[in-house]
Amino acid sequence: MSLEIHNLTKTFNGTTAVNGLSFNIEKGKIFGMLGANGAGKTTTFRMILGLLDPTKGHAHWKGEPLSYKRTPLVGYLPEERGLFPKLTVKEQMIYLMRLKQMTKSEIIDELRSWLERFQIQEYENKRVEELSKGNQQKIQFMASVLHNPELLILDEPFSGLDPVNADMLKEAVLDLQKNGTTIVFSSHQMHNVEELCDDVVMLKHGRALLQGDLKDIKRNYGLKSITIEADYSLDFLADMAGIEQITPSKLETTVVVSGEEAAKQIFKEITFRGYVRKFTVNDPSLHEIFIDQMGGDRHA
């Protein structure tokens, strides 16, 4: 394993922010950390990076804690962005990447390659404060990857990005994975997690509610959704047992149910009533699992 988290715990003034987390991440995998605000994601990242000392447990990268001497191995995109607004993009990168032990010529070569990839070559000599928030986000991401880290930690990397720039960032993350980078990231946007992650952990009040292979979690989760297209009204479904949510549209209706038994009962009832054009049982989306685990209202 490349990253080992064992019984990781952090307490602040009697309040436990992270409570006994344990998981392993293999080299070259993308790992998602999910949870509402205050769930303990950022605190966990800071303990992994050695910015906070754990109250109990440990976080080891390749068998050792991360420390300043291993800085060139790690990239970090913090949720609270930290660029210098008065510096130009090039000045910013030279300053930050020299701390990562890159030479000036290496920095400029890599910078121009990333600027071209993100289609913002014209901003090389612009001050950061002159850029839009979306382009500042691209520069912040570049600051976390320009030195080609072995471990990359991204705290809410897609926050504030429009769909085009979010897709651009996702492609970059996948290319980094292909080159062997181990990536850990948090996101409130469940579709990004589903598109990118191999494994996930879902946190609530610092504890892991669910963790493991994302495909297995979805496949084995009790919640299921059914897509139905029929030639008659499906309003009667609201009175059936096991129905969690009904979302009608012009062509078909999506029904969230508590499990396969409820799905069987629905199939029996609708085929008795008439012709059914479509009946598909789907694994739950990560969004549906998240809402279910967080105790929120699925109907909201």
C-alpha positions, 0 to 999 in steps of 0.5 A, a space after each residue: 500500500 502507498 497510503 496507510 491510515 490507521 485509527 486516525 483520530 483528532 480531538 480539539 478541546 474535547 470535540 472529536 473531529 476525526 474518529 478512528 479512521 482506517 483505510 489503505 490506498 494503493 499506488 495509482 488509485 483515485 480515492 474519494 472522501 465524502 461528507 457534509 461540511 464539518 465531517 472531518 475531511 480537511 482535518 484528515 487531509 491535514 493529518 495525512 500531510 503532517 500539518 496537524 498531529 493526530 491525537 491517536 493513530 497514524 498516517 503513513 506514506 510508503 511506511 513513513 509519516 509525511 514531513 517537510 523533507 518529503 515535500 517534493 513527493 506531495 501535491 496539495 490543493 487546499 479548500 481555502 485557496 492560497 495564491 499571492 494576488 500581486 504576483 504574476 502566474 510565472 512568478 507564483 510558480 517559480 516561487 512555489 516550485 523552487 520550494 519543491 526543488 525544481 530548477 527555474 528552467 524546469 518550472 517554466 517548461 512545465 508551466 507553459 505545458 500546463 498553460 497550453 493544456 488549460 488554454 490560458 497561455 496568455 496569462 503567464 505574465 498576468 497578476 493572479 488578481 487579474 484572473 477570473 475565479 475559474 482561471 485562478 482555480 486552474 492556476 491553484 491546481 497547477 501549483 499542486 501538480 507542476 512538480 509531478 507529485 507521487 501523492 496528490 491531495 485535492 480538497 474540493 478541486 471542482 468548487 466554482 468551476 463551470 462544466 467545461 473547466 470541470 471536465 478539463 480538470 477531470 481529464 488532467 486528474 485521470 492523466 495524472 493517475 495513468 502516470 502513477 500518481 496516487 490521488 485523494 480528493 474530496 467533493 460535494 459533487 457526487 457525479 465527479 466522485 462516481 466518474 473518477 474514484 476507485 474507492 471511497 470513504 463517507 464521513 459523518 461527524 468524523 466517523 466512516 459510515 461507508 468505505 471500500 470499492 465504489 462499485 461494490 458499495 453501489 451494487 450491495 447497497 439496499 437502496 435501488 431505483 427503477 425506471 418505468 415506462 408504461 401506457 397508464 398512470 403510475 400514481 398508485 405507486 405512492 401507496 405501495 410499501 417500500 417506496 422511498 421516492 417517485 420522480 415522474 417525467 413526460 416519458 418515464 418515471 423513476 422510483 427509489 425503493 428500499 430493496 429488491 423485494 419492493 422492486 419485485 412487488 412493483 413489477 408484479 403490480 404494474 404488469 398486472 395493470 397493463 403493458 409496460 414498455 420499460 422496467 429497469 432496476 438500477 444500482 443507486 447513484 452515489 448521490 442517493 446513497 449520500 442522502 440516505 446515509 446523511 439522514 436528509 430528506 430524499 424528497 427535497 
